[in-house]
Amino acid sequence: MGIDWGSASDQELWSQAANEYAGEAFGELFERHANRVYAHCFSRTGSWSMAEDLTSVVFLEAWRRRAEVMFSGDSALPWLLGVANNATRNAQRTLRRHNLLLAKLPPAGEEADIAADAAARVDQERLAQHLLCAMGGLRQSEREVLALCDWAGLSYSEAAVAMGVPEGTVRSRLSRARQHLRDLAGEEQPRCVQQLNRSPARLLAGGAG
């Protein structure tokens, strides 16, 4: 009797990914979580192309370590987003160069229909750059906890797995990060700060082709 991959839990899939069913099990894990990993990488970088590359890095790392990593909880997503955090940190130098080039692009105007998708992607990258700019005054740990909890929608316990810290630390970091962001924004919040609570999943729906 074959395995019903669609109804298997992440834990079951992960255990199967280390044996003869590796391809099928890992493929199902990818289908379940790739979009969330992609959205998280985009929210951390503001670049569709870099988010795509980083998503590949995350799942390649997951595949490489499939026989040794045992994540806690029912979902593999927190562990995958933890790998994504590490990947985005390592990509910061490339990201800074990318941002400098992106900032030189002219504003999107009237475009031909065949370029509509490209224009939308540029618009979404510009919005994401504004969000990242608004968060520029935050500590790395504050940016990460905001991205995981407020954007990726992880629970405190799931974010704790992703960040490798106790749940209480997540709660305190998130509280400080939100307050710090409010302090940076002041009473009159610019549009980029107002957009910080907008889910990158909706950014993907609105701007990704």
Rosetta constraint file for C-alpha pairs under 8 A:
AtomPair CA 4 CA 8 HARMONIC 6.43 0.50
AtomPair CA 5 CA 13 HARMONIC 7.45 0.50
AtomPair CA 5 CA 24 HARMONIC 7.67 0.50
AtomPair CA 5 CA 25 HARMONIC 6.78 0.50
AtomPair CA 5 CA 28 HARMONIC 6.70 0.50
AtomPair CA 6 CA 28 HARMONIC 7.21 0.50
AtomPair CA 8 CA 12 HARMONIC 5.98 0.50
AtomPair CA 8 CA 13 HARMONIC 6.38 0.50
AtomPair CA 9 CA 13 HARMONIC 6.21 0.50
AtomPair CA 9 CA 74 HARMONIC 7.01 0.50
AtomPair CA 9 CA 75 HARMONIC 7.73 0.50
AtomPair CA 10 CA 14 HARMONIC 5.95 0.50
AtomPair CA 10 CA 29 HARMONIC 6.97 0.50
AtomPair CA 10 CA 74 HARMONIC 6.25 0.50
AtomPair CA 10 CA 75 HARMONIC 5.51 0.50
AtomPair CA 10 CA 76 HARMONIC 5.96 0.50
AtomPair CA 11 CA 15 HARMONIC 6.25 0.50
AtomPair CA 11 CA 71 HARMONIC 7.97 0.50
AtomPair CA 11 CA 74 HARMONIC 6.22 0.50
AtomPair CA 11 CA 75 HARMONIC 7.12 0.50
AtomPair CA 11 CA 76 HARMONIC 7.42 0.50
AtomPair CA 12 CA 16 HARMONIC 6.22 0.50
AtomPair CA 13 CA 17 HARMONIC 6.03 0.50
AtomPair CA 13 CA 25 HARMONIC 5.03 0.50
AtomPair CA 13 CA 26 HARMONIC 6.94 0.50
AtomPair CA 13 CA 28 HARMONIC 7.67 0.50
AtomPair CA 13 CA 29 HARMONIC 7.03 0.50
AtomPair CA 14 CA 18 HARMONIC 7.04 0.50
AtomPair CA 14 CA 25 HARMONIC 6.96 0.50
AtomPair CA 14 CA 26 HARMONIC 7.20 0.50
AtomPair CA 14 CA 29 HARMONIC 7.91 0.50
AtomPair CA 14 CA 66 HARMONIC 6.94 0.50
AtomPair CA 15 CA 19 HARMONIC 7.53 0.50
AtomPair CA 15 CA 67 HARMONIC 7.85 0.50
AtomPair CA 16 CA 20 HARMONIC 7.40 0.50
AtomPair CA 16 CA 21 HARMONIC 5.70 0.50
AtomPair CA 16 CA 22 HARMONIC 5.97 0.50
AtomPair CA 16 CA 25 HARMONIC 6.00 0.50
AtomPair CA 17 CA 21 HARMONIC 6.01 0.50
AtomPair CA 17 CA 22 HARMONIC 3.75 0.50
AtomPair CA 17 CA 23 HARMONIC 6.86 0.50
AtomPair CA 17 CA 24 HARMONIC 7.71 0.50
AtomPair CA 17 CA 25 HARMONIC 5.23 0.50
AtomPair CA 17 CA 26 HARMONIC 5.57 0.50
AtomPair CA 17 CA 66 HARMONIC 6.44 0.50
AtomPair CA 17 CA 67 HARMONIC 7.54 0.50
AtomPair CA 18 CA 22 HARMONIC 5.69 0.50
AtomPair CA 18 CA 66 HARMONIC 5.91 0.50
AtomPair CA 18 CA 67 HARMONIC 4.97 0.50
AtomPair CA 21 CA 25 HARMONIC 6.07 0.50
AtomPair CA 22 CA 26 HARMONIC 5.85 0.50
AtomPair CA 23 CA 27 HARMONIC 5.91 0.50
AtomPair CA 24 CA 28 HARMONIC 6.35 0.50
AtomPair CA 25 CA 29 HARMONIC 6.45 0.50
AtomPair CA 26 CA 30 HARMONIC 6.17 0.50
AtomPair CA 26 CA 63 HARMONIC 7.57 0.50
AtomPair CA 27 CA 31 HARMONIC 6.26 0.50
AtomPair CA 28 CA 32 HARMONIC 6.22 0.50
AtomPair CA 29 CA 33 HARMONIC 6.22 0.50
AtomPair CA 30 CA 34 HARMONIC 5.22 0.50
AtomPair CA 30 CA 59 HARMONIC 7.47 0.50
AtomPair CA 31 CA 35 HARMONIC 7.91 0.50
AtomPair CA 33 CA 37 HARMONIC 6.24 0.50
AtomPair CA 33 CA 77 HARMONIC 6.44 0.50
AtomPair CA 34 CA 38 HARMONIC 5.97 0.50
AtomPair CA 34 CA 55 HARMONIC 7.10 0.50
AtomPair CA 35 CA 39 HARMONIC 6.06 0.50
AtomPair CA 36 CA 40 HARMONIC 6.13 0.50
AtomPair CA 36 CA 152 HARMONIC 7.17 0.50
AtomPair CA 36 CA 201 HARMONIC 7.37 0.50
AtomPair CA 37 CA 41 HARMONIC 6.15 0.50
AtomPair CA 37 CA 55 HARMONIC 6.19 0.50
AtomPair CA 37 CA 77 HARMONIC 7.83 0.50
AtomPair CA 37 CA 80 HARMONIC 7.16 0.50
AtomPair CA 37 CA 81 HARMONIC 6.26 0.50
AtomPair CA 37 CA 84 HARMONIC 7.15 0.50
AtomPair CA 38 CA 42 HARMONIC 6.15 0.50
AtomPair CA 38 CA 51 HARMONIC 5.72 0.50
AtomPair CA 38 CA 52 HARMONIC 6.36 0.50
AtomPair CA 38 CA 54 HARMONIC 7.76 0.50
AtomPair CA 38 CA 55 HARMONIC 5.55 0.50
AtomPair CA 39 CA 43 HARMONIC 6.15 0.50
AtomPair CA 39 CA 51 HARMONIC 7.57 0.50
AtomPair CA 39 CA 152 HARMONIC 7.75 0.50
AtomPair CA 39 CA 200 HARMONIC 5.59 0.50
AtomPair CA 39 CA 201 HARMONIC 5.83 0.50
AtomPair CA 39 CA 204 HARMONIC 6.67 0.50
AtomPair CA 40 CA 44 HARMONIC 6.33 0.50
AtomPair CA 40 CA 81 HARMONIC 7.39 0.50
AtomPair CA 40 CA 84 HARMONIC 7.78 0.50
AtomPair CA 40 CA 147 HARMONIC 7.11 0.50
AtomPair CA 40 CA 148 HARMONIC 7.68 0.50
AtomPair CA 40 CA 151 HARMONIC 7.61 0.50
AtomPair CA 40 CA 152 HARMONIC 6.23 0.50
AtomPair CA 40 CA 200 HARMONIC 7.06 0.50
AtomPair CA 41 CA 45 HARMONIC 6.15 0.50
AtomPair CA 41 CA 50 HARMONIC 7.85 0.50
AtomPair CA 41 CA 51 HARMONIC 4.81 0.50
AtomPair CA 41 CA 52 HARMONIC 7.93 0.50
AtomPair CA 41 CA 54 HARMONIC 6.67 0.50
AtomPair CA 41 CA 55 HARMONIC 7.01 0.50
AtomPair CA 41 CA 84 HARMONIC 6.62 0.50
AtomPair CA 41 CA 85 HARMONIC 7.91 0.50
AtomPair CA 41 CA 88 HARMONIC 7.06 0.50
AtomPair CA 42 CA 46 HARMONIC 5.10 0.50
AtomPair CA 42 CA 47 HARMONIC 5.73 0.50
AtomPair CA 42 CA 48 HARMONIC 6.02 0.50
AtomPair CA 42 CA 50 HARMONIC 7.50 0.50
AtomPair CA 42 CA 51 HARMONIC 4.88 0.50
AtomPair CA 42 CA 128 HARMONIC 7.91 0.50
AtomPair CA 42 CA 200 HARMONIC 7.47 0.50
AtomPair CA 43 CA 128 HARMONIC 6.65 0.50
AtomPair CA 43 CA 132 HARMONIC 7.97 0.50
AtomPair CA 43 CA 147 HARMONIC 7.07 0.50
AtomPair CA 43 CA 151 HARMONIC 7.87 0.50
AtomPair CA 43 CA 200 HARMONIC 6.02 0.50
AtomPair CA 44 CA 88 HARMONIC 7.01 0.50
AtomPair CA 44 CA 132 HARMONIC 7.39 0.50
AtomPair CA 44 CA 147 HARMONIC 7.30 0.50
AtomPair CA 45 CA 50 HARMONIC 7.13 0.50
AtomPair CA 45 CA 51 HARMONIC 6.91 0.50
AtomPair CA 45 CA 88 HARMONIC 7.28 0.50
AtomPair CA 45 CA 95 HARMONIC 6.81 0.50
AtomPair CA 45 CA 128 HARMONIC 7.83 0.50
AtomPair CA 45 CA 129 HARMONIC 7.89 0.50
AtomPair CA 45 CA 132 HARMONIC 7.73 0.50
AtomPair CA 46 CA 51 HARMONIC 7.90 0.50
AtomPair CA 46 CA 125 HARMONIC 5.22 0.50
AtomPair CA 46 CA 126 HARMONIC 7.49 0.50
AtomPair CA 46 CA 127 HARMONIC 7.95 0.50
AtomPair CA 46 CA 128 HARMONIC 4.70 0.50
AtomPair CA 46 CA 129 HARMONIC 5.39 0.50
AtomPair CA 46 CA 132 HARMONIC 7.34 0.50
AtomPair CA 47 CA 51 HARMONIC 5.96 0.50
AtomPair CA 47 CA 125 HARMONIC 5.76 0.50
AtomPair CA 47 CA 128 HARMONIC 7.90 0.50
AtomPair CA 48 CA 52 HARMONIC 6.17 0.50
AtomPair CA 48 CA 121 HARMONIC 7.52 0.50
AtomPair CA 48 CA 125 HARMONIC 7.19 0.50
AtomPair CA 48 CA 208 HARMONIC 7.92 0.50
AtomPair CA 49 CA 53 HARMONIC 6.33 0.50
AtomPair CA 50 CA 54 HARMONIC 6.01 0.50
AtomPair CA 50 CA 95 HARMONIC 7.97 0.50
AtomPair CA 51 CA 55 HARMONIC 6.00 0.50
AtomPair CA 52 CA 56 HARMONIC 6.43 0.50
AtomPair CA 53 CA 57 HARMONIC 6.37 0.50
AtomPair CA 54 CA 58 HARMONIC 6.15 0.50
AtomPair CA 54 CA 84 HARMONIC 7.05 0.50
AtomPair CA 54 CA 87 HARMONIC 6.51 0.50
AtomPair CA 54 CA 88 HARMONIC 7.18 0.50
AtomPair CA 55 CA 59 HARMONIC 6.39 0.50
AtomPair CA 55 CA 84 HARMONIC 7.35 0.50
AtomPair CA 56 CA 60 HARMONIC 6.01 0.50
AtomPair CA 57 CA 61 HARMONIC 6.08 0.50
AtomPair CA 57 CA 87 HARMONIC 7.29 0.50
AtomPair CA 58 CA 62 HARMONIC 6.18 0.50
AtomPair CA 58 CA 80 HARMONIC 6.73 0.50
AtomPair CA 58 CA 83 HARMONIC 5.96 0.50
AtomPair CA 58 CA 84 HARMONIC 5.77 0.50
AtomPair CA 58 CA 87 HARMONIC 7.21 0.50
AtomPair CA 59 CA 63 HARMONIC 5.99 0.50
AtomPair CA 59 CA 80 HARMONIC 7.82 0.50
AtomPair CA 60 CA 64 HARMONIC 6.09 0.50
AtomPair CA 61 CA 65 HARMONIC 6.14 0.50
AtomPair CA 61 CA 83 HARMONIC 7.84 0.50
AtomPair CA 62 CA 66 HARMONIC 5.67 0.50
AtomPair CA 62 CA 80 HARMONIC 7.42 0.50
AtomPair CA 65 CA 69 HARMONIC 6.00 0.50
AtomPair CA 71 CA 76 HARMONIC 6.58 0.50
AtomPair CA 71 CA 79 HARMONIC 6.37 0.50
AtomPair CA 71 CA 161 HARMONIC 7.99 0.50
AtomPair CA 72 CA 161 HARMONIC 7.25 0.50
AtomPair CA 73 CA 158 HARMONIC 7.83 0.50
AtomPair CA 76 CA 80 HARMONIC 6.24 0.50
AtomPair CA 77 CA 81 HARMONIC 6.06 0.50
AtomPair CA 78 CA 82 HARMONIC 6.19 0.50
AtomPair CA 78 CA 154 HARMONIC 7.38 0.50
AtomPair CA 78 CA 158 HARMONIC 5.34 0.50
AtomPair CA 78 CA 159 HARMONIC 6.24 0.50
AtomPair CA 78 CA 161 HARMONIC 5.85 0.50
AtomPair CA 78 CA 162 HARMONIC 4.62 0.50
AtomPair CA 79 CA 83 HARMONIC 6.43 0.50
AtomPair CA 79 CA 161 HARMONIC 6.24 0.50
AtomPair CA 79 CA 162 HARMONIC 4.98 0.50
AtomPair CA 80 CA 84 HARMONIC 6.23 0.50
AtomPair CA 80 CA 162 HARMONIC 7.30 0.50
AtomPair CA 81 CA 85 HARMONIC 6.13 0.50
AtomPair CA 81 CA 148 HARMONIC 7.83 0.50
AtomPair CA 81 CA 162 HARMONIC 5.84 0.50
AtomPair CA 82 CA 86 HARMONIC 6.56 0.50
AtomPair CA 82 CA 161 HARMONIC 7.45 0.50
AtomPair CA 82 CA 162 HARMONIC 3.98 0.50
AtomPair CA 82 CA 163 HARMONIC 5.73 0.50
AtomPair CA 82 CA 164 HARMONIC 7.85 0.50
AtomPair CA 83 CA 87 HARMONIC 6.22 0.50
AtomPair CA 83 CA 162 HARMONIC 7.63 0.50
AtomPair CA 84 CA 88 HARMONIC 6.12 0.50
AtomPair CA 85 CA 89 HARMONIC 6.27 0.50
AtomPair CA 85 CA 144 HARMONIC 7.32 0.50
AtomPair CA 86 CA 90 HARMONIC 6.36 0.50
AtomPair CA 87 CA 91 HARMONIC 6.32 0.50
AtomPair CA 88 CA 92 HARMONIC 6.41 0.50
AtomPair CA 91 CA 95 HARMONIC 6.02 0.50
AtomPair CA 92 CA 96 HARMONIC 6.14 0.50
AtomPair CA 93 CA 97 HARMONIC 6.71 0.50
AtomPair CA 94 CA 98 HARMONIC 6.25 0.50
AtomPair CA 95 CA 99 HARMONIC 6.08 0.50
AtomPair CA 96 CA 100 HARMONIC 6.33 0.50
AtomPair CA 97 CA 101 HARMONIC 6.49 0.50
AtomPair CA 98 CA 102 HARMONIC 6.12 0.50
AtomPair CA 99 CA 103 HARMONIC 6.03 0.50
AtomPair CA 99 CA 129 HARMONIC 7.85 0.50
AtomPair CA 100 CA 104 HARMONIC 6.78 0.50
AtomPair CA 101 CA 105 HARMONIC 7.09 0.50
AtomPair CA 108 CA 119 HARMONIC 6.18 0.50
AtomPair CA 108 CA 122 HARMONIC 7.48 0.50
AtomPair CA 108 CA 123 HARMONIC 6.99 0.50
AtomPair CA 111 CA 115 HARMONIC 6.05 0.50
AtomPair CA 111 CA 116 HARMONIC 6.31 0.50
AtomPair CA 111 CA 119 HARMONIC 7.28 0.50
AtomPair CA 112 CA 116 HARMONIC 6.51 0.50
AtomPair CA 115 CA 119 HARMONIC 6.14 0.50
AtomPair CA 116 CA 120 HARMONIC 6.14 0.50
AtomPair CA 117 CA 121 HARMONIC 6.24 0.50
AtomPair CA 117 CA 207 HARMONIC 7.67 0.50
AtomPair CA 117 CA 208 HARMONIC 7.74 0.50
AtomPair CA 117 CA 209 HARMONIC 6.32 0.50
AtomPair CA 118 CA 122 HARMONIC 6.29 0.50
AtomPair CA 119 CA 123 HARMONIC 6.18 0.50
AtomPair CA 120 CA 124 HARMONIC 6.20 0.50
AtomPair CA 120 CA 207 HARMONIC 5.35 0.50
AtomPair CA 120 CA 208 HARMONIC 7.65 0.50
AtomPair CA 121 CA 125 HARMONIC 6.14 0.50
AtomPair CA 121 CA 207 HARMONIC 5.13 0.50
AtomPair CA 121 CA 208 HARMONIC 6.09 0.50
AtomPair CA 121 CA 209 HARMONIC 7.76 0.50
AtomPair CA 122 CA 126 HARMONIC 6.16 0.50
AtomPair CA 123 CA 127 HARMONIC 6.33 0.50
AtomPair CA 123 CA 207 HARMONIC 7.63 0.50
AtomPair CA 124 CA 128 HARMONIC 6.13 0.50
AtomPair CA 124 CA 203 HARMONIC 6.82 0.50
AtomPair CA 124 CA 206 HARMONIC 7.96 0.50
AtomPair CA 124 CA 207 HARMONIC 5.65 0.50
AtomPair CA 125 CA 129 HARMONIC 6.07 0.50
AtomPair CA 126 CA 130 HARMONIC 6.37 0.50
AtomPair CA 127 CA 131 HARMONIC 6.41 0.50
AtomPair CA 127 CA 192 HARMONIC 7.30 0.50
AtomPair CA 128 CA 132 HARMONIC 6.18 0.50
AtomPair CA 129 CA 133 HARMONIC 6.01 0.50
AtomPair CA 130 CA 134 HARMONIC 6.19 0.50
AtomPair CA 130 CA 192 HARMONIC 5.24 0.50
AtomPair CA 131 CA 135 HARMONIC 6.38 0.50
AtomPair CA 131 CA 192 HARMONIC 5.25 0.50
AtomPair CA 131 CA 193 HARMONIC 6.48 0.50
AtomPair CA 131 CA 195 HARMONIC 6.97 0.50
AtomPair CA 131 CA 196 HARMONIC 6.10 0.50
AtomPair CA 132 CA 136 HARMONIC 6.05 0.50
AtomPair CA 134 CA 185 HARMONIC 7.86 0.50
AtomPair CA 134 CA 192 HARMONIC 6.34 0.50
AtomPair CA 134 CA 193 HARMONIC 5.83 0.50
AtomPair CA 135 CA 143 HARMONIC 6.70 0.50
AtomPair CA 135 CA 181 HARMONIC 7.06 0.50
AtomPair CA 137 CA 184 HARMONIC 7.38 0.50
AtomPair CA 138 CA 142 HARMONIC 5.94 0.50
AtomPair CA 138 CA 143 HARMONIC 6.23 0.50
AtomPair CA 138 CA 177 HARMONIC 7.15 0.50
AtomPair CA 138 CA 180 HARMONIC 7.10 0.50
AtomPair CA 138 CA 181 HARMONIC 7.19 0.50
AtomPair CA 139 CA 143 HARMONIC 6.31 0.50
AtomPair CA 140 CA 144 HARMONIC 6.22 0.50
AtomPair CA 141 CA 145 HARMONIC 6.21 0.50
AtomPair CA 141 CA 173 HARMONIC 7.50 0.50
AtomPair CA 142 CA 146 HARMONIC 6.18 0.50
AtomPair CA 142 CA 173 HARMONIC 6.24 0.50
AtomPair CA 142 CA 174 HARMONIC 6.72 0.50
AtomPair CA 142 CA 176 HARMONIC 7.63 0.50
AtomPair CA 142 CA 177 HARMONIC 4.99 0.50
AtomPair CA 143 CA 147 HARMONIC 6.14 0.50
AtomPair CA 143 CA 177 HARMONIC 7.41 0.50
AtomPair CA 144 CA 148 HARMONIC 6.12 0.50
AtomPair CA 145 CA 149 HARMONIC 5.90 0.50
AtomPair CA 145 CA 150 HARMONIC 7.83 0.50
AtomPair CA 145 CA 159 HARMONIC 7.27 0.50
AtomPair CA 145 CA 170 HARMONIC 6.92 0.50
AtomPair CA 145 CA 173 HARMONIC 6.91 0.50
AtomPair CA 145 CA 174 HARMONIC 5.88 0.50
AtomPair CA 145 CA 177 HARMONIC 7.78 0.50
AtomPair CA 146 CA 150 HARMONIC 5.20 0.50
AtomPair CA 146 CA 151 HARMONIC 6.70 0.50
AtomPair CA 146 CA 174 HARMONIC 6.39 0.50
AtomPair CA 146 CA 177 HARMONIC 7.03 0.50
AtomPair CA 146 CA 178 HARMONIC 7.69 0.50
AtomPair CA 147 CA 151 HARMONIC 4.87 0.50
AtomPair CA 147 CA 152 HARMONIC 6.04 0.50
AtomPair CA 148 CA 152 HARMONIC 4.79 0.50
AtomPair CA 148 CA 153 HARMONIC 6.28 0.50
AtomPair CA 148 CA 154 HARMONIC 5.78 0.50
AtomPair CA 148 CA 159 HARMONIC 6.19 0.50
AtomPair CA 149 CA 153 HARMONIC 4.84 0.50
AtomPair CA 149 CA 154 HARMONIC 4.82 0.50
AtomPair CA 149 CA 155 HARMONIC 6.37 0.50
AtomPair CA 149 CA 156 HARMONIC 7.19 0.50
AtomPair CA 149 CA 159 HARMONIC 6.69 0.50
AtomPair CA 149 CA 174 HARMONIC 7.91 0.50
AtomPair CA 150 CA 154 HARMONIC 7.65 0.50
AtomPair CA 150 CA 197 HARMONIC 6.59 0.50
AtomPair CA 150 CA 199 HARMONIC 7.65 0.50
AtomPair CA 151 CA 197 HARMONIC 6.85 0.50
AtomPair CA 151 CA 198 HARMONIC 7.15 0.50
AtomPair CA 151 CA 199 HARMONIC 4.98 0.50
AtomPair CA 151 CA 200 HARMONIC 6.24 0.50
AtomPair CA 152 CA 199 HARMONIC 7.22 0.50
AtomPair CA 152 CA 200 HARMONIC 7.49 0.50
AtomPair CA 152 CA 201 HARMONIC 7.94 0.50
AtomPair CA 154 CA 158 HARMONIC 5.58 0.50
AtomPair CA 154 CA 159 HARMONIC 5.71 0.50
AtomPair CA 155 CA 159 HARMONIC 6.05 0.50
AtomPair CA 156 CA 160 HARMONIC 6.11 0.50
AtomPair CA 156 CA 167 HARMONIC 5.84 0.50
AtomPair CA 156 CA 170 HARMONIC 6.23 0.50
AtomPair CA 156 CA 171 HARMONIC 6.66 0.50
AtomPair CA 157 CA 161 HARMONIC 6.54 0.50
AtomPair CA 157 CA 167 HARMONIC 5.46 0.50
AtomPair CA 158 CA 162 HARMONIC 6.38 0.50
AtomPair CA 159 CA 163 HARMONIC 6.02 0.50
AtomPair CA 159 CA 167 HARMONIC 7.65 0.50
AtomPair CA 159 CA 170 HARMONIC 6.90 0.50
AtomPair CA 160 CA 164 HARMONIC 5.61 0.50
AtomPair CA 160 CA 165 HARMONIC 5.12 0.50
AtomPair CA 160 CA 166 HARMONIC 5.63 0.50
AtomPair CA 160 CA 167 HARMONIC 5.11 0.50
AtomPair CA 160 CA 169 HARMONIC 7.82 0.50
AtomPair CA 160 CA 170 HARMONIC 6.08 0.50
AtomPair CA 161 CA 165 HARMONIC 6.87 0.50
AtomPair CA 165 CA 169 HARMONIC 6.38 0.50
AtomPair CA 165 CA 170 HARMONIC 7.12 0.50
AtomPair CA 166 CA 170 HARMONIC 6.73 0.50
AtomPair CA 167 CA 171 HARMONIC 6.45 0.50
AtomPair CA 168 CA 172 HARMONIC 6.30 0.50
AtomPair CA 169 CA 173 HARMONIC 5.96 0.50
AtomPair CA 170 CA 174 HARMONIC 5.97 0.50
AtomPair CA 171 CA 175 HARMONIC 6.22 0.50
AtomPair CA 172 CA 176 HARMONIC 6.19 0.50
AtomPair CA 173 CA 177 HARMONIC 5.91 0.50
AtomPair CA 174 CA 178 HARMONIC 6.11 0.50
AtomPair CA 175 CA 179 HARMONIC 6.29 0.50
AtomPair CA 176 CA 180 HARMONIC 5.88 0.50
AtomPair CA 177 CA 181 HARMONIC 6.07 0.50
AtomPair CA 178 CA 182 HARMONIC 6.28 0.50
AtomPair CA 179 CA 183 HARMONIC 6.14 0.50
AtomPair CA 180 CA 184 HARMONIC 6.17 0.50
AtomPair CA 181 CA 185 HARMONIC 6.13 0.50
AtomPair CA 182 CA 186 HARMONIC 6.12 0.50
AtomPair CA 182 CA 187 HARMONIC 8.00 0.50
AtomPair CA 185 CA 189 HARMONIC 5.22 0.50
AtomPair CA 185 CA 190 HARMONIC 7.15 0.50
AtomPair CA 185 CA 193 HARMONIC 6.83 0.50
AtomPair CA 189 CA 193 HARMONIC 5.98 0.50
AtomPair CA 189 CA 194 HARMONIC 6.33 0.50
AtomPair CA 190 CA 194 HARMONIC 6.40 0.50
AtomPair CA 191 CA 195 HARMONIC 6.24 0.50
AtomPair CA 192 CA 196 HARMONIC 6.75 0.50
AtomPair CA 198 CA 202 HARMONIC 7.22 0.50
AtomPair CA 198 CA 203 HARMONIC 7.77 0.50
AtomPair CA 199 CA 203 HARMONIC 6.66 0.50
AtomPair CA 200 CA 204 HARMONIC 6.05 0.50
AtomPair CA 201 CA 205 HARMONIC 6.30 0.50
AtomPair CA 202 CA 206 HARMONIC 6.04 0.50
AtomPair CA 203 CA 207 HARMONIC 5.81 0.50
AtomPair CA 203 CA 208 HARMONIC 7.60 0.50
AtomPair CA 204 CA 208 HARMONIC 4.93 0.50
